[in-house]
Amino acid sequence: MHELAISQAIIDTALRHADGRRLTSVHVRVGSLRQVVPDSLAFYFEIVARDTACEGARLDLEPVAALLRCPDCGDEWDPAPPPLAGHGALPAAGLPPVPSFRCPRCATPGKILRGDELEVEWIEVDEAVGASP
């Protein structure tokens, strides 16, 4: 449900920079650590955009994979566990794999290099609408 608040923040940001012009597209970088559900975000974006200059604008989401670095040994890794063989099969214990935020080499907690982004990267506006003669 947090996608509703995120959609509102995206639209507020885009409108602030559109300078009164109608938006045709909003491009957003979304890190995998933000746990945003793309379909939910698109759904709420469309609802929140109603009766604004964003109505009808396309929402383009650019996923950003996570990357962590160990401050002790310098190792870098993606905290997401590798996909399991067998199309969704669970390990023997019956539990899904857990992301690892500790260094796989020395077990030190990692520092996030990327994957926590939530940024309006750029917007497209219709120059003809709202332009002065």
N, C-alpha and C positions, 0 to 999 in steps of 0.2 A: 504494500500500500504506500510505501515511501516514494514510489514512482510518481504519485500525484504531486507531492511537494517538489520533487525534482523537476517535473514538467513545468510547474509554475515558475520556478527559479530560472529555467532555461528560457522560457518565454519572456519573463521580465528582463533578463539580460539582453536578449535579441531585440526587444522593442526599444530598450534604452539606446542601442547603437544604430537602430534603423532610421532615426531622425524623422519619424512620421511617415516613412515610406512603407509600402506593403512588402512583406517578406515572401519570398518564393521558396527559400530553402534555409535550413539551419543545420549546420554540421557540428556534431558533438563527439568529443573523444571520451570514451567511458572505459576506465580501468576495470579489469576483472575482479579486483578486490572490493569494488563498490557494490557488488552483488545486485546489480540492476537487471531486471528482467526486460529485455528489449521490447517484446510485444506489449507488455504492460506500460512501458514508458511511451511507446508510440500511441497506444490507446488513450492515455491520459493527456498526452500532448495535443491530440486532436480535440479533446473535450475542452481543455483549458484555453486553446487557441480561438475558440468560438467568439465571435463579435470583437476580435482584435485584428490588428494588422498582420497577425500570424495565421489567421484563418486560411486554410487551404495550403499552407506552406508544407514542404516536404521535410521530414526529420531524417537526417542521415546520421547514423551512429557508426563510429569508428571504434571497434574494440581494441583495447590495449592489454596485451598479456602482461602478467606480473613478472617481475624480476627482482630478486633479493640478492644482497651481497653480505658476506660475513665480514664484520669489522676486524676480526682477528686474523683469519687466514686468507681473506680476499676471494674465496670461492663464490661463484654466482650460480643461482638456480631459480627455476620457476617453482613456486610452492605448491602448485597443483599436482596432484598425483598423476602418474601416467595412466592412460586408459587401460582398462582391463580387457583381456582377451575374452571372447565369447559374448559380445554384445550385451554388456551390462551385468555380466556375471559377478557375483560377490566373492571375496576371498573366502577361504575355508571357515573363518570365524563368523561369516555371515554379515559382517559390517562393511559399509563402504569405506574406501581408503580415505585417509585424513590428510589435508594439506600440511606440508611441513614448513614451518616458519623458523626452524632451527637449521643451522648449517649441516648438510649431509656429511661433511668431512669431520667437523670438530664439535658440533652440537651447540655452538654459540648462537643466540638469537640474531636473526638477520635484520638488515636495514633495507627498507623498501627503496628501490631505484625507480621502478615504474609499476603501474597497475592500480594506483589509487587516484588516477586522474578523473575528473568530471569537469570538462571544459568546453565552453562554446568556442570552437576553433575558428569558425567563420560563418557569416550569413550572406545570403544573396537577397537583394532587394529589387523590386521592379522600379527602375528609374523613371519610367513614364508616369507612374501613379504618384501623385503628390509633388511632382517636379514643378518648379515655377517657370512661367513662360519667358 
